[in-house]
Amino acid sequence: MLINQRNVLPTLLVLYLLFNYDGVQGEIKLSEQEELALEKQLKLLNKPVVKTIKTKWGDTYDCVDFYKQPAFDHPLLKNHNFHPKMKPTLPTIKHISKNSTVDIFSKISLEKNNCPSGTVPIKKITRDDLIRQRNMPSPEDFAYEPQSETNKIVEPTGGYNYKRAIVHTPKNHKNKFGGAGMAASLWSHYVFDKQQSVCRLKIQKGQDSMQVGWRIDPTLYGDRKTRFFIHFQAGNTHCFNTLCPGFLLVNNNILLDNAFANVSRRGNHEQQPEIVVYIVRDLANEHWWLLLGEKQVVVGFWPNWIFTALANDFATNVEWGGVTYTPPEDFEHYAPMGSGMIPVRIAPAHDAYCRALMVLNDKGETLNMKPTLSRIKQTLGTSKSKEASTIWLNDGGCPFGSVPIKRITKDDLIRQKHMPPPEDLAFHTQFFEVAIVSTRTDLDYKFGGAGMSATLWNPYVKGQQHSGCRLKVQKLSDIIQIGWRVDPTLYGDTLTRMFIHFQADNIGCFNTLCPGFVLVDTEIGVGAPFSNVSHRGDIHNLWEYPMYLDRDLVNGNWWVLVQETHREVGFWPQNIFTQLAGFATHIEWGGVAYSPPDIPEPPMGSSFFPTNMKGYDGSCNGITALNYKGETIEVNTIPHTDNPDFYRVYDIPPRGTNRKYKHTVLYGGPGERT
């Protein structure tokens, strides 16, 4: 049955206005009318008490009869069949194990001093709380463009006061999420009076949302402690914890806004407290339940009736990460976030994190957050070369929930200042030389991916030169690449290393040197050296490596895959691109070399012109292209070299009866001989 949400608003309007007009913190004189309004509100919020409990933080919690808690003041909850012993019907949810030995669950529960059975703990609201909370800003929420195919996020008025550092699911109004979870590290730092610093899990559809996490918020709580919080928004109605009707508490032990006794200390590997939280949709009645801890203890739920977009429906967006709020008058001192420091990616003890991110689909099944790809089924080409899989980490890789990121040093940053500008989009770029095979230029093409297996070589370069082999997928100014390169400026050595690169309009970088590429593999190090390279003329030491760039059929993310097994290394999210938000129109396979002005060009490939003899040539074996459906297709290709005196390239058709899709690109040359 559809319920008119407008019937709810008059009942909650007084509370909403009381909490959301500008004021000044500190001693405030109120008019007689305002004092009467406060007294009325206190009577509404503070229910008859069965038992009172004081925490060591000085907070007072009233054990309130289950049926008299604030949730039942909601006009849509007047007729219900809820009871204190009710249990949800939930799917089997993957358990998130905590990293820390600190029992955070016990720190926000009443332990032995529980509320009696049939009651729930509700924080007592004081006159000072209500006066202080008049300074609460409008919600952080982001509005959605109605009827948008992509539900593009747009900032609301005043949204610039909020700063976010989050990971979110791809924006798609057809998404159907039945829940989500995470484990988040706990931190504490100083914020000014009206500032906020938050880490949260957020589930949303349209203007309806639910959040859970920790926050430091002097305006809400009257102190700067790190506290557990929940929040909901239903249309224009919103509030924290149990400050307005909405969330129905069933657990007589959990304190919704209690302070955490233990928080992380930066660099302390021995103790790093974290909290495990879930929001999950009930399979039977579609209420949204809050679960806490690795044992998934039931805390309570938001009845689906209080929502509009989330009523009898699924969420379309999930977010994990940090949010801060700074009022306009404090813009010289933005609120810190997380650990209070920029992530250094050295170890979890140094950075704030949300790990073990989990999402449920509309059937309650845990999504593995894997891509939907049409894999290239056949092997790449006819080469019998060895596959060099030694860019894996030697010690078994990073722990679950973490990924290997190359540590950047001061010397790296100084050296990389001398990186040349990116290779231009057109041929005949000054100082860059290519020897490639490419598809014909046609903006009507719709390529969904490409692949090759590249033989590995180690051409001699020096100074600021570089030489490499790459697969390049492009549409206008947007580019993604994968391959190998020898590049002293980028890497500080002359080893043959795997690389990836992207360019989105005027922004671009290699590997993980700037935000863009999302790494998911725990063992493969992007930018790591290959331990084996080919030796010219030695067919027993001819090494190659399969590489693919493949567009996700569902969300349009561009994935990096390697090896014959199409191992998923990571992806560039669709929404960082403009042109490649759709399909590609151009593909290249082959070699590239760079030399600064007045320096002879370096060798490319095997350092010799191609001979079409096995073991002697730089090659891209079994080149492939995918159409917009993810199907492998035959394409018309054009060989091109900028300077045939230095480098040459040949497009070799396949031999034998099975001739489809298995062209080989032979490329290379000695460069400019001195």
C-alpha angles and dihedrals in degrees: 000000000000115000122201105244091201090075089068098055102072091054093052099036096091092052093045093052092045091056098041115050124097119266142152122256118234131046109357129182113220129201120243090255091052091049090053090049090052093050091049091050093048090053090050094049101038109066130197109292128233094177136354124220127190121203126213088254091064095253119140121218122191119211099226127190108265092239094049098054117122094259091073091060086075108106091224091058098056093101110044144131097220119138138177095257097050117134129197126243099232134172121247102278124201108250117237110216116215120239095208129079088213111104100226091171091067091049094065096037130082092240108195096354096071126164111260119268111279093031134088131208114253121180111244111242117219133201089252090054092056094046093048094046091058084083093060109128124233112279122285089236122135120222122232126223105245119246090004117157090218101028088228112205115240128186116250122222108294092013091130088077088070122071121194135195104183148142115224140177117262111280108252126142088213093063115119113196121175097188148326143212145190146173113235130191116235122234140172130205140150121279128176122251100276098030127103134202118192145173114196151160110228129192118190150170118181109313093340116095145156127204138187131177141085131307143181106215123155092184094055099037108021093236141061098246122130104251139184113247145176128196137183136190123195109181105305094342118093143150146156128259109326098332091118136016112285118080115071113210118210101165114089092199109050121089107210097205103026121138122252112242092204128048133168123275112211111253094011104126094176097066124029110153119205137176126226116211138172136185110198134177117236111244092213107042105010096239115147113242129203115218126187135201134006089292089057096234112197112242104170142285148250107237110235089229093074092063134073106193093028094042109113089345143089132256120259100196137042126186133189125186148051136331131183133188125206121177117232094255091059100050090122088064111041115195115260119243134212111340090356090249136086108264111265096187092219098119136335091256090069100047139054110240148175108210138177091037108197133188131185124210126221091279093053093253119143110247114222090211090234122150125259100233136165098224122213100251104196126070117264110260132311099290118131092196121136117264109237104217096164099112085091118110110264098225098057098274135268124324119269111284094029134084133207113258120179111244112242118220133199089253090054092055093047093048095045091057084079094057110130119243113272120283106271122248094244130064121257093047112174113259093002119097123192135190104189148143113226142176117256116271109259125143089205091067115106110199119180097188149324141216147194142168108233124204110231121236138164109221116188115257133163140192112354096345123116136185130189153142122244149174109222126194117188151169114186108299096354116090139171124188141181130182143094130294142178104220123157092184094055099037108020094236141060098247121130104252138180114247141182126194137183136189122193109183103304096343121088145133146165126269110327098331091119135019113284115076117079111209117208105165114094096202110038114083113210105223093023119141124252108240092209128051132173125268114214113251094010106108090182090062100045109128130188139172129211115228132180139182109202131177118227108245092216109039105015097240114151112235130203111219127181140187127024088288091062092237112199111238099170144288148247108237114241093233095065089068135071103191098023090051079093128030130314123254101193138043131186132189124187147052136330131187134184134196129173119246116295093011118112115252115262126237119275131212111342088354090249135085112268116270100180088237118128114254095019107077142067105242147176103209126207097000112201139186130198127213125222090278092055092252120142109245140183113248135191109246136196124208115220136177126179094212118016090188089066105027138016136195135196132190105217116197118221122270128227132026098306095067101152124120097344107110118151124214115213114194142155146089145185095267120220110343115219 
